[in-house]
């Protein structure tokens, strides 16, 4: 079982920035593909960004050029740097870890962007 703990959410004005962090338990972090997802009220959970074990990244079109995902294997941590935030970025952001057919979720952190 992998435990994921997100932090860094909050309230920010449109155009501002936030950095989310997700710390994973265990010793296999470097093998995991890590992702950030978000879910807005009344909407399905969607992929925001992901980073593989070898550092390859992928982003949703809606956040390309504004968000950056990164990882620090020494700290068992994945980050999501969010810049130029928009009101439509408001959602609960979830961290995800995946290894082969297994995956785990964090509890989520709220991001609110005021216009």
C-alpha positions as a printed NumPy array, in Angstrom:
array([[  0.   ,   0.   ,   0.   ],
       [  1.316,   3.432,  -0.991],
       [  0.172,   6.492,   0.885],
       [  0.12 ,   9.804,  -0.942],
       [ -0.2  ,  13.117,   0.871],
       [ -0.86 ,  16.279,  -1.121],
       [ -0.286,  19.821,   0.061],
       [ -0.029,  23.309,  -1.328],
       [ -3.577,  24.043,  -2.349],
       [ -5.343,  27.232,  -1.431],
       [ -6.981,  30.394,  -2.67 ],
       [ -5.237,  32.515,  -5.267],
       [ -6.242,  35.325,  -7.597],
       [ -6.438,  34.767, -11.314],
       [ -2.987,  35.123, -12.836],
       [ -1.303,  33.902,  -9.683],
       [  0.705,  30.781,  -8.934],
       [  0.634,  27.797,  -6.626],
       [  2.881,  24.8  ,  -6.18 ],
       [  1.367,  21.501,  -5.185],
       [  3.41 ,  18.766,  -3.554],
       [  2.704,  15.086,  -3.1  ],
       [  4.809,  12.92 ,  -0.835],
       [  4.673,   9.145,  -1.259],
       [  5.427,   6.484,   1.318],
       [  7.666,   3.523,   0.707],
       [ 10.921,   2.872,  -1.06 ],
       [  9.804,   2.287,  -4.657],
       [  8.923,   5.869,  -5.562],
       [ 11.469,   6.115,  -8.37 ],
       [  9.681,   3.292, -10.21 ],
       [  6.257,   4.914, -10.118],
       [  4.622,   6.9  , -12.858],
       [  3.158,   9.906, -11.058],
       [  0.253,  12.043, -12.08 ],
       [ -1.869,  14.983, -11.056],
       [ -5.585,  14.861, -11.723],
       [ -8.334,  17.31 , -10.886],
       [-12.04 ,  17.201, -10.364],
       [-14.298,  20.218, -10.481],
       [-17.827,  20.13 ,  -9.011],
       [-20.175,  18.221, -11.281],
       [-17.389,  17.12 , -13.592],
       [-15.384,  13.964, -14.083],
       [-11.88 ,  13.637, -12.783],
       [ -9.389,  14.536, -15.512],
       [ -5.689,  14.144, -16.055],
       [ -3.702,  17.353, -15.628],
       [ -0.118,  16.148, -15.96 ],
       [  1.925,  13.026, -15.593],
       [  5.588,  12.108, -15.321],
       [  7.041,   8.682, -15.892],
       [  9.799,   6.985, -13.95 ],
       [ 12.313,   8.155, -16.554],
       [ 11.106,  11.751, -16.423],
       [  8.951,  11.957, -19.535],
       [  6.027,  14.323, -19.109],
       [  2.581,  14.755, -20.564],
       [  0.054,  17.56 , -20.067],
       [ -3.572,  18.252, -20.704],
       [ -3.991,  20.801, -23.502],
       [ -5.713,  23.185, -21.103],
       [ -2.614,  23.555, -18.917],
       [  0.234,  23.321, -21.427],
       [  2.613,  26.219, -21.05 ],
       [  1.229,  27.132, -17.62 ],
       [  1.766,  24.045, -15.454],
       [  4.943,  22.046, -14.891],
       [  5.197,  18.631, -13.288],
       [  8.454,  17.483, -11.745],
       [  9.701,  14.886,  -9.332],
       [ 12.413,  14.527,  -6.716],
       [ 13.064,  10.841,  -6.172],
       [ 15.352,  11.516,  -3.216],
       [ 12.393,  13.125,  -1.429],
       [  9.681,  10.763,  -2.712],
       [  7.901,  13.871,  -3.941],
       [  6.147,  15.004,  -7.095],
       [  5.34 ,  18.662,  -7.694],
       [  2.92 ,  20.593,  -9.825],
       [  3.917,  24.19 , -10.436],
       [  0.849,  26.081, -11.577],
       [  1.286,  29.52 , -13.113],
       [ -1.126,  31.962, -14.722],
       [ -4.005,  30.333, -12.892],
       [ -7.484,  30.799, -14.287],
       [-10.882,  30.51 , -12.589],
       [-11.495,  27.347, -14.597],
       [ -8.527,  25.712, -12.843],
       [-10.564,  25.617,  -9.652],
       [-10.884,  21.988,  -8.555],
       [ -9.746,  19.39 ,  -6.09 ],
       [ -6.335,  18.197,  -7.251],
       [ -5.382,  14.578,  -6.664],
       [ -2.023,  12.892,  -6.767],
       [ -1.802,   9.464,  -8.391],
       [  0.922,   6.832,  -8.326],
       [  0.982,   3.951, -10.761],
       [  3.116,   0.831, -11.002],
       [  2.076,  -1.717, -13.607],
       [ -1.568,  -2.576, -12.884],
       [ -1.6  ,  -1.01 ,  -9.399],
       [ -2.418,   2.567,  -8.614],
       [ -3.037,   4.712,  -5.595],
       [ -4.67 ,   8.079,  -4.904],
       [ -4.083,  10.834,  -2.442],
       [ -6.86 ,  12.536,  -0.525],
       [ -6.836,  15.659,  -2.67 ],
       [ -6.11 ,  19.324,  -2.116],
       [ -8.46 ,  22.174,  -2.991],
       [ -7.377,  24.877,  -5.416],
       [ -9.61 ,  27.923,  -5.709],
       [ -8.94 ,  30.72 ,  -8.186],
       [-10.808,  33.981,  -7.777],
       [-11.504,  36.213, -10.747]])
